[in-house]
Amino acid sequence: MLRRRFGLFAFVAASVALVALCSTGAAVVQLQLKLDKGKTYYQRMMVERHMTQTVMGQQQVMDQSIGAGQKLDVLDVDSQGNMRIRYTFNWSLSKQTGPMGTVDYDSSKQATPPAGAEGFAALLGQSYIVKVSPKGEVLDVESAEQLREALLKTLPPGADKDPTMSAVTPYLEKKGIQEMTENTLAKYPGKPVEPGESWSTKRVVSIGFGIIVESKWTLQKREAGAAILGVTASLRSNPDAPPMDIGGMKLIFSVSGTQDGTIRMDEATGLIVLEQDRQQLKGEIKVGEPGQDPPMMAIPVVFDTTIKFEISDKMPASAAK
């Protein structure tokens, strides 16, 4: 009788352990970018920013919306899983209201861009190629010089220095393309993770005014073949970044803030089906030359930004021609 009871206990204990092991195994997932050669995807990003600044006691408000759509063609995949992907612009949007005037451009609705949106129209049809690792890191950028030449040839003289072109200028340099690509892709943990587990990244971004971003990613849950991630991040100006030169003015940004959001990631491919973030920054912008007399003018500023990013294997209706 004792043997039978011990045997039953051992069987139940073993069964519980097996269930636990199976449950743990099912919960763990390797999140990485895994795209097949010959596949095509469509990427779209929308950034909406509300900026408030105070200049000589007067409050100024600016609202800006920037959108970009790209076709992604997977040209090759090597034995390490690194992917060569061609990015081709097929949609762009620029809307702005504020002291500098109004710009309203959507390439799906307008053939000719208004003044201030020429750079966004110049992106259409332009391509570059990146080699990306399964961790979303950019290993190489091809055709960057050709892209730069094509854009500068299309833009009016001096347009690349216009503040309204800030979303376009990163594509004029190889480093800018690398940083833009990694900002959207380099979010993978580099190891198998399970719900509740977190990992962190630190990035020094040089495009724009230069910023340091420390992010914490958490796998919140898994559902229907998708991983749901939460992200919290702290952002601050890079004190070592050079001043921005806009229209002959030197700008030094001293801002900090936070970003939080959620990501729905396809587990089979690692593609970001949908990401939505909100970013809040506040601080000041100093205008003038460092060390000048009188001192640089300080402008209090607040940025409130929402970001929506998505990738699909279906072409958006507005991009279809």
N, C-alpha and C positions, 0 to 999 in steps of 0.2 A: 504493500500500500504506500509506504514511504517512497519507494522507488518510482511508483506511478505518479505520485504527487510531485516529486522532484523533476521527473521527466516532463510533466505538464508545465511546471514552472519554467524549466529550461526552454521548452518550445515557445511559450508565450514571450519570454524575454528575448529569444532570438528573433521572433516575429516582429516585436516592437522595434528592435535594433534595425532590422531589415527595412521596415517601413520608414524609420528615421533616415536611414541612408538613402533610400529611394527618393524621399521627399527633398533631402538636401541636394541630391544630384539633379533633380528636376528643377530646383530653384536656381542653381548656378548657371550663368550664361556668359559666353565670351562675346563681348561687344566689340566689333571691329568692322572696318570697311571691306566688303567682299563683293566686288562687282565683276561680272563676266565680260570678256572681250566681245565686242559687237553690240552690246546693249546701249540703249539711248535713254536718257532721263532729262527732265526739265526742272530747272531750279528757279525759284523766285524769292526775292527779298524785298520787304517793304519797311522803311524806316520813317517814323513820324516823330518830329521833334518840336517841342514848344520851348522857346527860349525867352527869358526875361532878363533884361540888363538895365542898369541905371547909369545914365551918362549925364554928368553935370546936374544931378538932382532930378533929371527927367527919366521916367520909366519908359522903356521901349520894349515892345513885344514882337516876336517873330515866330511864325509857324512855318515849318518846312516839311515836305513829304518827298522822299526819294525812293524810287523803285527801280529794280533791275531784274530782268529775266534772262536766263541762259539755257541753251541746249547743251547737254553733256554727252559726248560720244566717247565710249570706252574703246580706245584704239588697240590697247595691248595689255596683257597681264603677265608678269614674269614669274619665275619659279618661287620667288619669295612672297608673291601676292601683291607686289607693287604694281600700281595701275597708271598707265598713260591715258590721260583724259583731255579731250579737246573741248574747251569752253567757247561757245559762240553766242554773242548777245542777240536776242530776238525781241526784246521789249525794254523800254526805259520810260521813266516818269520823273518829272521834277515840278513841284508846286511850292510856291513860296509867297508869303505875304509879310510885309514889315516895312521898316524905314527905307530899305533899299528898293522898294517897289514890289510889284507883283509879277510872278512867273507862273504860267499854267501850261504844262506840256505833258501829253500822254501819247507815246508813239503809236499806240493802237488806234488813235483817233485823229492824229494830225500828221500830215506828211512834212510840213515845214515847221521847224521849231521857232518859238519866239526868242527875242534877245535874252540871253542869260541861260538858255537851255541848249545851245548849240553842241556842247560837249556830250550831252546825253544822247542826242540824235547821232553824233559821230560814232558812238559805240556800236550802233546797230550793224550787224553783219560781221563785226570784227571778231577775231578768234585768237586764242593763245592755248598752249598745251602745258599741262603740269603733270609731273610724275609724283604720285601720292602713295604713301605707305598705308598698310592696314590700320595704323594708328592715326591716320589723318594728317600726317606730317608731309610737307612738300619737300621732295628730294631734288627736284629740278624744275625749272621753268623754261619752256621753249617759245620762240616766236615773240618774245617780249619787245625786242628792238623793232620788229616789223609792226607790231601793234602801236608802239609809240610814234613811229613815222606816219602811219596811217591816220592816227588821231590828230597829230599836229598839222598834218596837211589839210585836214578837214576844218579844223578850228580857225576862227578869225584870229588875226595877230594879237597876242597878249591875252587871249582868252584863258590860257592855262594858268594865269595868275589871278584870275577873277575869283573872289570868295565863293561865288555860286557854283564853281567847278570843283569844289572840294571832294565831291563823291567820284569824280572822274580822274583826278590827278594821280591816285594810287596806281592806276593802270598804265601810267607813263613810265613806271620803273619796275624792274624785275622784283625788287624787294617788296614793293607795294603789292604786287600780284601774289607773292608768297604769303604775306601777312593776311591779306584779305581772304585767301583760300583757307589758311589754317584757322582763322577766326571762326569760320563756319564749320570746319570739319574736325579739328583736333580736340575732340572731347571724349575720346575713348580711354578706358581705364588701363589697358595694357596687360590685363590679367582677368581670369574669370571672376565674376562678382555675383552676389546674391542680393535679393531685396533687403534694403536697410543698410547696405554697404556703401561707403563713400570713397572718393579719391579726389585729389587736388591738383591744380595746375597753376603755374605762374608764368605770365607772358608779359614781355616788354614790347609794346606796339609803338612803332616809330611814325606810322602814317598819321596825318593830321597834326595835332599839337604834341603828341607823344604821351603815352599813358601806361601805367603799370596795372595789370589786372591779375588778381589772385582769386581763383574760382574753386568752389567746392561742389562736386557733382555727387548726387545720391540716387541710386537705383531705388525708386519708390515701390514699384510693383511690375509684374509681367502680366500681360493679358492679350489673348488672341494673336500671338506671334509678335507682339510689340513690347518694347521695354519703355517704361515711363520714368523719365529722369527729372529730378528737381535740381536747380542750380541756384546758388547764392554766390555773390562775388563782391569784393571790395575793389574800388578803382581810385587811383590818385595820379596826378600829373607826375611825369618823370622829371625830377629836378635836373637831370643831366641832358635833357632834350634841348636842342638849339631853339631860339625864338622862331616863330613862324613869320615869314615875310609875305605879306599880302598887300599888294598895291603900294609897295614902298614903305609900309608900316611894319614895325617889329612888334609882334605880340607874344607875350609870355603868359601861359595859362597856369594858374595855381588853383586847381579844383580837386574835389574828392567826392566820393559818394558810393552808392551801392547798385547792384543789379540783381534781380531775381527772375526766375522763369521756369518753364516746364518744357520738356522735349518728349515727343513720341517718336521712337526709333524702331525701324523694322529690324527684327533680330536676324533675319536671313541675310540681308545685304548690309546692314549697318547704316542705311540711309536715314536721314532725318526727315520723317514724313511731315512733321510739323514742330516748329519751335516758336514760342512766344515769350518775350522778355520785356521787362520794364526797367529802365535805368534812370537814376536820379543823381545829378551832379550839381554841386554849388561851390562857389568860391569867387575868384576874381580874375580878370584879364588885365595885365599891365601893358600899356601902349607906349611905345617910344624906344629909345636906345638904352640898353643896360648901362648904368653908371652915369647917365646924363644929368645935367643940371639946367633947369629944375628936374626933380625926380620924375620917373615914368608915371603917367596917369593910371590909376587903378579903377577898373569898372567892375562893380559887383555883378555877378551873373548866376543864373539858375537854369539848368537844362533838365527837361523832363522828356524822356524818349521812350517810345515803344517800338519793338522790333518783331517782325513776323517773317519767318523763314520756312520754306517748304520745298520738298523734292518729290516728284512723281514720275511715273513712266508714261503719263498721258500729257499731251501738249495742252497748255492752257488755251482757252478759246481766243483770248485777246492776242495770242502769239501766232495763231494760225493765219496764214496768208492764202 
